Amino acid sequence: MFNLNFCRASIGDRTQFFHNCRQNCERQNCSADGIEIQEQAIKYYRQSIFDKAFAWNCADECQYGCMWRTVDAFAERGWNVPQFYGKWPFVRFLGMQEPASVIFSISNLIVHIRQLRHFRKEVRSDSPCYMLWHIFSFVCINGWIWSTVFHTRDFPVTELMDYVFAYSIVLVSFYSMVMRMIHRQSLILRGLISLVFLSFFVNYFAYLSIGRFSYSLNMATNIITGALSSLGWFVWCYFERHRRPYYRKILRFYILFAMSMCLELLDFPPIFWLIDAHALWHLATALLIPLFYSFIIDDCRVLRKEKQFESEKQRKHI
């Protein structure tokens, strides 16, 4: 069982206006447990099949309605758009809490699947690092599935899964960089390093699940891990720039990725109440994925040629 303690509060949900609105709504329209919508309010809410499928209960409907009443009250007074529970207000669409982020998360998922298929067509299975990049792809696919789930409906468990498996993408990128650098080393060494990475992730998952979820810790961990991964590839690019002209692809990828991260700093109210900076960042990552796969395809091909050359050279000496 997860013992989750998420502590999020924002200007919008701290206002007395929002509190009174939600309290009155739940008292008038909801059952005692806040789940069932009372008969007199069913026609007012008119829940679609998608709303019911994604478990929008009466208390959620009250929160959603009072959120927009509070936004209107702020607008009438000329105040800035408030956040609620750490998020901007979004228009719900087909039961999805953050429609644009859902669509762009699905886009990332689809791009990874398509690029993995392309990788399999272009790279032979006996190529060095062939299985490594499959592990990378599978972890990324899993991460974007949970991103889609979380942005569809924000529950404590879906939020935990999104944050943990988003970090798994960052960690597997670092892991893949390390494994690529030592792919010629012994299987024992690679196995031990893999075990260290796996153990770290499992312990990190357990820590966030059992203890108090820390947004600052999660952010710092992601930044440090991502920085180490980027630094490793930059060093590799410097030493391999004369031997491997395709180094420009991974260099370009990380530079563009770092630039796209600036979107996370441009925190602004959603455009048309649908698209915020976070959603645009998801869009940017979907556009960059093919560049990364193009690099690993070129790299695997070259590594295979080098492996063949070394094998032929050894046979001649024998």
N, C-alpha and C positions, 0 to 999 in steps of 0.2 A: 504494500500500500504506500501511496505517496503522502507525505506530510508536507503540504505546500502552504507557505505563508507569503502571499504576494501582497505587498504594501504599495498601492498606487493611489494617489489622490491628486487632483488637479483643481484649478480655480472653479471650473464649471460644477463639478460634483460636490464642492465644499460650500457652495452658496446656499443660503437658507431658502431661496426661491426654488431651487432644484429639489432640495430635501422635502419641503412642504408639498410640492407638486407630486413627487413620487409617493410620499406617504399617503396623501389623499387618494391618489389613483389606485393604489393597492388596496386601500380600505374599502373603496367603493366598487371596484371591478374584479377583485381577485379572491380566490379561496383563501382559507387561513394559511395554507402553506405557500401561497404565492404562485402556484403552478397553473391551476385551472382558471380559465376566464369565465366569470359569471355570465349567466344567460343574457342579462340585459346589455352586456358589453360585447357580445360575440359579433353582432352586426356592425358595431362601431370599428372594431379592429380588422375584421374581414381578413383573417389570416389565409394566405395561399398555401397550397400543398408544400411549397418549398419552405415556408416559414415553419410549418409543423414538422417537416422532415429534419430541419436543422435545429429543432428543439427550442423555438422561441416561446417561452411560457409567458404567463400574465405579468409577472414581475419584470421580465425583460421588455415587454411591450410598454409598460409604464415608464421604465427607464429610458427607452428609446423616444417615446413621445415627450417626456419631460425634458430630455436633452435638447430637442428642437425648440421647445417653448423657452428654455433658458437662453439658447442661441438668439432667438428673436428678441428676448428681453434685453440682452446685451447690445444687439444691433440698434434697438430703439434708443438706447442711451449713448450710442456712439462709441461703445467700448469694443475692444478687439474680440475676435472669435475665441471663446474659451475651449480648453481641452477638458475631457471627461475621463477620469481614471487612466490618465497618461496617454490618451489618444484624442485625435481630432474627431469632430463629428463627421460621419460618412452617411450618405444616403444608402439605405439597404436596397439590394436588388436581387430578386429571386432567392431571398433568404440569406444572401451573402452579406456579411458585416462590412467587409472592405472589398468591393467588387473589382476594382482596378488591380489591387495587390494579388487577388486570387487569379485573375486572368494572366498577369505577368509571371506569377509563380508557375502556373501551368505552362506558360511559354518556355520558361527555363527547363521544366521537366521534359517537354517535348523535344527541345533542342538537344538536351543531353542524350535522350534515347536515339534520336536521329544521327547524332554525331558518333555515338558508340557503334551503331550499325555501319556507318561510313568507315570508322576505324577498322572494324572487322573485315571489311571488303578490301581495304588498302594495305593492311599489315598482315603478314603471315603469322600464324600461331606460334611458330618456333622463334620468333623475334625476341630479343632481350626486352624485358619490361612489359611484355604483352599482357601478362596477368596483372601486373601492377596497375596498369591504366584501367583494367576492368574493375579492380577494387575501387579505384578513384571514381569511376563512373557510377557504380552501384551506390556508393555512399552519397554522391551528389543527387542521384535520383531519389533516394530515400529522404534526403534533406528537403528537396523541393516538394515532395509529397506532403510532408508535415507543414511546410510553409503554406501550402494551399489549404490544408485542413485548418490551421490556426487563423488565417485571414478570413476563412469562411465563417468560423465561429470561435470566438475568444472565450475559452474556459481555462481555468488554472492548469489542467492537465495538457490541453492542446498548446498552451503557451509554453509550458515546460518543454514539451517535445519539440516545438519550433526552435526554441533557444538552444537546446542541447544538440539537436541534429543540424542546426545551422552552424554551430561550432564544429560539429563533426566534419563538415565540408572544409572549414578552415584548417582543421587538424590533419585531415587526409591530404590536403594540398602540401602541407609541411612534410608529412610522412613520405609522400610520393617524391618530393624533391630530394629528401635524404636517401631514399632507396635508389633513386636514379643515379645519384652520385657514387653509391657504393655497390652498384649492380654487379661488379666484377669480383666483389669480396665473397668470402665463404658463406655457405648457406647458414651455418651456425650463427655467425655474426649478424646476418640479416634477420634471422629468426629471433635472436635476442632483442634486437632493436625494435622489431615489430611487436614483441611482447611488451616492451616498455611503453610504446605508444598506446597499445590496447589497454594496458593496465591503467595508464593515466586517464584515458577517456572513461573507462568504467568507474573509476573513483570520482572523477569530476561529475559524472552523471549522478552517482549516488549522493555526492555532497549537495548538489543543487536540489535533488529530490527529497532528501531527508531533512536538511537544514533549511534555514531561511533563505529564500531565493534572493540573490544580490545582483541587481542590474549593473552596478558599478564593477563588481568582480567579473561578471560575464563579459562586459565590454572590454575591460582591461586584458582579460585572458585572450579574447579574440584579436585585439590589436597587437599584443606581443607575439602571438603565434603567427599571425599574418605577416608581421614585420620580419620575423625570422625566415619565413618561407620566401618572401620577396628578396631579402638580403642574400639568401643562398643562391637564388637564381641570378641575381645581379653579379655575384662573384663568379659564378659559372660562365656567364656571358663574357665577362672580362677576359678570362683565361682561354675561352674557346672561340673568341671572335674571329680568329684567323683560320681556324680549322673547320668551323661549322657556320656557314653563312646564314643558316636558318635561325641562328640565335636571336636575330632581330625580331622574330615572331614572339618569343616568350618575353623579350624585353618590352616590346610594344604592348603586349597584353597587360603586364603588370603596371606599366605607366598609365595606360588607359583605365585600368581597374582602380588605381589610386585616385585618378581624376574623378571617376564615377563616385567614389566614396564621399566626395565633397557634397553630393546630393543629400547625404545623411545629415550634413551640417546645416543645410538650407531648409530648416524646419518652417513650413508655411501652411496655412489653412488649405484644405483640399480644393483644387480647381473643380468647379461644378459640383463640389461636395463628393468627388469621386477619386481624384488623382492628387496624391500628396508626394512629398519628396521621396519617401520610402518606396512608394509604388514606382516612381521614375527610376530609382536605383535598381529595382528588380528588372525593369525594362532594359536598362543599360547592361546588366550582367547577361541577359539573354542574347544581346547583340554581340557580346565579346566571346562567348563560349566557342564558336567555330574557330576563332583565331587560336585558342589554346589547343584544340584538337588538331588543327593543322600543324602546329609545332610538334606534338607528340607523334603524329604520323611520320613526319620527316625524320624525327629523331630515331624512331624504331627502325625505320628503313636503313638509315646510316649505321646504326648499331649492328644490325643483321649483316650488312656487307662487311663490316669490320670483323665480326665474328667468323664469317666465312673465310675471309682473307687470313686470319690467324690460324684457322683450322688447316687450310691448304699449306700454309707456311710450315706448320708443325709436321704435316705428312711428308713434305719434301725433306725435312731434316731427318725423319725416320728412314 
